[in-house]
Amino acid sequence: MVATDPQADIAGAQPSSIGLLGQLIRFALIGGFCALVDLGTYTLLTQVAGMATSPWVDVARAISFIVGTTTAFFLNRKFTFSGGRRDGKAQVGSFVLLYTVTFFVAVGVNQLMLQVLPESAWQHTLCWAVSQATATVINFVMLKWVVFREAPSTEEN
């Protein structure tokens, strides 16, 4: 495929102009939307599809995590970390590694919370929220400084 915009490669390699605060705000907004996608999927699976008991609750959390974080990856790549590197296979590889780790963290924290918190009408939602918050912190840090890290400024030379 031939690029029709001669500045496309140059613009993609420049550092993000929105800064850390701008990235945090965009990450939070996108994360909020994707969290709703994740929670909606989890709730649908646990409450409607009958996956509220073990081991199905872990499968439900895994599916909802994959749906939510895949959506978040593509939205954050486009809108939050657009100034970051774009090196194809290496970026995809680092994404897969990051999300594999946070997948196990999210499912594990969810299961831990199911064991620790008393049964209630809100138990599954609260467990999901704690596991999601844990995964979100890990994801922002790793997306910002590893997966979509910006090239060092050449002005320092």
N, C-alpha and C positions, 0 to 999 in steps of 0.2 A: 504494500500500500504506500502511495506517495503522499506526503503531507502537502497540502495546498497553502499552508501558512508558514512562510520561511522563518518566522519568529517562534514557532511552536516549541522547538527544542530548547531555545534560549530561555523562554519564559518558564518552562517546566523545571529548569535547573536553578533558577534564582530562589534565594531564600524567601520564605513567606513574609509578607509585609504586615500581617495581622498581629504578629507578636504572640507571646505566651498567653496573655489575658484573652486575646481574641480567640486563640485556639481553645483555651479552656471553656469559653462561652459557647463556641460552636460545638465542641465535644459534648458539653452538657446538654445542649438542645438536641443534637443528633442522638445522644445517649438516652435522653428522655423518650424520644420517639421510638427508638429501638428497644428500650426497656418495655414499652407498652406492647410492642410486637412480641417480645419474648414472654412477658407475663400473660398476654392474651393466648399465646400458643400453649403455655404451661397450664393455664386455667382450663382451656378447652380440652386438653388431653386428660387432666386429672378429674375434672368435674363432669365433662360430657362423655368422654371416651372411656371412662371407668379406669383410669390409670393412677388412682390415688393410693394404692397399696404397693408395698415392696414385692417384687423388684421393679414393677412398672413405673412407680413414681420416679425412679432414677432414669428410666428410659424417657419419660416425659420431660424431665429436666434437661436431659441431654439433647433431645430434639429441639426444645425451646431455646436452649443456649445456642445451638448451631444456627437456627433461623435468625435469632436476634443479632448475634455477633457477625454473621456474614453480611447482613444488611448494614450494620454499623461500619464494617470494614470499608465497603464500597462508598458509603456516604462520607465517612471521614477522609478517605483518600481523595475524594473530589472536593470537599468543602473545608475541611479542617487542616489537613496536612498537604495541601496542594503544592507547596514549595519544596516538599521533600523529594528524596531520590526516587527515580523510576527506573529500576534496573531489572525489570522482568522477573526472571526465575529466582534470583536471590531474594527479591522482595516477597514473592509468593512463598518461598521457602521459609523466610523468617516469620511471615504471617502464620503459616501452618504450624510452625513450632510454637509460637506464642499462643495461638488459640488452642493448641493441643494441651499445653500446660494449664491455661486458664479454664479450659473445659473440665479437666480433672479437679481443679480447685473449686469451681462452681458446683459441680456435682457432689464433691466431698463435703464442702461447707453446707450445702443443702441437706445432705444426709445427717451430718453432725447436728444441725439445728433441729431436724426432725426428732432426733434422739434426746436433745436437751430441753426443748420447749414443750410445755404441756399441751395436750390436745385441746384444740379450740376451733372455732369456725374460721379463724384467721391464721391458723398454724402454717398451712402450706404457703400462703401469701407472705407471711413474715419470714419463713425459711428462704423463700425465693429472694426476697428483698436483701437479706443478709448475704446470701451467696452472690447475688448480682452486684452488690456494692463492692465486695471483695474483688471480684473479677474486673470490675470497672476501673478500680485504682491501678491494678496490675496492667490492664490494657492501655490506659492513657500513658503511663510512664514508658512502657515498652514501645508503643506506637510512635510516640514523640521522639524518643532518643535512640531507637534501634530501627524499626521497620521503615519509618518515614523520615529518618534523620536528614537534616539539611546539610548541604555541602558547606564546608568552612568558607568564611568570607575571604575573598582574595585581597581585600583592602588592608589587611594586616601586614602585607609584605612591603 
